[in-house]
Amino acid sequence: MSVLDSKIPEGSIEQKWTKYKSTCALVNPANKRNIEIIIVGSGLAGAAAASSLAELGYKVKVFCFQDSARRAHSIAAQGGINAAKNYQNDGDSIYRLFYDTIKGGDYRAREGNVYRLAEVSGNIIDQCVAQGVPFAREYGGLLSNRSFGGTQVQRTFYAAGQTGQQLLLGAYSALMRQVGMGSVQMFSRHEMLDVVNIDGKCRGIIARDLISGKLERHFGHAVLLCSGGYGNVFYLSTNAMGSNVTAAWKANKRGAFFGNPCYTQIHPTCIPVSGDHQSKLTLMSESLRNDGRIWVPKQKRRYT
Ligand SMILES: Cc1cc2nc3c(=O)[nH]c(=O)nc-3n(C[C@H](O)[C@H](O)[C@H](O)COP(=O)(O)OP(=O)(O)OC[C@H]3O[C@@H](n4cnc5c(N)ncnc54)[C@H](O)[C@@H]3O)c2cc1C
């Protein structure tokens, strides 16, 4: 039987990643420019990884099927992003964010990785602010927080109801800065069709240029799949039709493990109205749909 090894470092939960970071092998600055990294996807994950790796000195190639990196589906996110900065002094801590996230994930998430996420959550906000993301602020100028997802503390950083759009604009400008400097090569309107394995390691991709139809081979010492969610495998979804798991599926066919495929977010805006007890958000989006102000693919309009 195959064993899914997520390679979480040894040690106590507070030390796993910190210890790993202080002891893992490093690449000499002079050698970084000889290492090529392929990133499939230019949403919040891909754009952030690409700009950070390029800033460190690696040679990066980014692929996305949209006409611009700016059109990744991250643009749709609304509510906000959680970080344990404890700005409200309401008792928040890294441990509380870790615990709430594990609980919110029905105790199924990998604890080591969730702890790391909680640990770096504050830095992520700082990075976004440095990239120019206009998070909501108090009248005094400090960053504002709201409570989100039923938590007992206010730790959500937000930009009105368009946090994803503002975050993506920030990540996009960091990415385009590196494109301008020549450290990132951007391949928009390119669809990854397959991954290339050499000696059991993923060392490249096959992609189609969606304008000319030409097939291309690209080499990378490492390949990052940042190809987003896959809500469209379900009948009801407000995700863009491209969020359809094709990239991860190809990697899976080449031997990569796929953990918890059932574990995906269903957004309340895609639940059809079935009674008076449904949240206003759903009803509001439903009335927008019926108005034709939110486009719903024909095959999904059964309930209108
Ligand atoms: C309506 C909505 C509201 C949300 N609200 C929140 C919220 O309040 N807070 C929160 O934390 N999260 C929220 N989320 C979730 C969050 O937005 C996503 O998890 C996150 O943005 C995903 O980012 P990503 O970079 O992984 O993927 P995406 O932004 O979807 O990017 C995927 C990228 O992969 C590329 N790609 C995919 N397949 C291929 C291929 N075969 N070849 C080439 N390129 C490919 C695409 O072109 C795209 O560039 C929300 C999501 C939605 C839809």
The ligand as an ORCA input file, in Angstrom:
! r2SCAN-3c Opt
* xyz 0 1
  C     -16.131     33.422     -3.712
  C     -14.896     33.044     -2.920
  C     -14.652     33.644     -1.683
  C     -13.526     33.309     -0.921
  N     -13.305     33.953      0.270
  C     -12.181     33.699      0.975
  C     -11.888     34.407      2.180
  O     -12.633     35.274      2.611
  N     -10.732     34.125      2.844
  C      -9.869     33.154      2.374
  O      -8.821     32.940      3.023
  N     -10.120     32.460      1.248
  C     -11.253     32.708      0.537
  N     -11.499     32.017     -0.626
  C     -10.553     30.974     -1.033
  C      -9.283     31.585     -1.673
  O      -9.653     32.667     -2.486
  C      -8.568     30.541     -2.544
  O      -8.298     29.399     -1.777
  C      -7.234     31.094     -3.062
  O      -7.390     32.374     -3.639
  C      -6.666     30.143     -4.093
  O      -5.472     30.698     -4.604
  P      -4.575     29.872     -5.607
  O      -3.419     30.727     -5.996
  O      -4.283     28.533     -4.991
  O      -5.530     29.567     -6.874
  P      -6.151     30.472     -8.058
  O      -6.212     31.919     -7.712
  O      -7.415     29.783     -8.506
  O      -5.090     30.341     -9.201
  C      -4.933     29.163     -9.958
  C      -3.945     29.454    -11.053
  O      -3.590     28.234    -11.669
  C      -3.656     28.378    -13.085
  N      -3.920     27.046    -13.644
  C      -4.787     26.086    -13.207
  N      -4.705     24.994    -13.980
  C      -3.741     25.267    -14.919
  C      -3.188     24.544    -16.018
  N      -3.588     23.302    -16.324
  N      -2.221     25.145    -16.768
  C      -1.795     26.418    -16.508
  N      -2.285     27.146    -15.471
  C      -3.245     26.577    -14.705
  C      -4.734     29.414    -13.342
  O      -4.535     30.015    -14.597
  C      -4.482     30.372    -12.165
  O      -3.470     31.292    -12.519
  C     -12.622     32.336     -1.407
  C     -12.836     31.744     -2.659
  C     -13.956     32.094     -3.407
  C     -14.173     31.443     -4.756
*
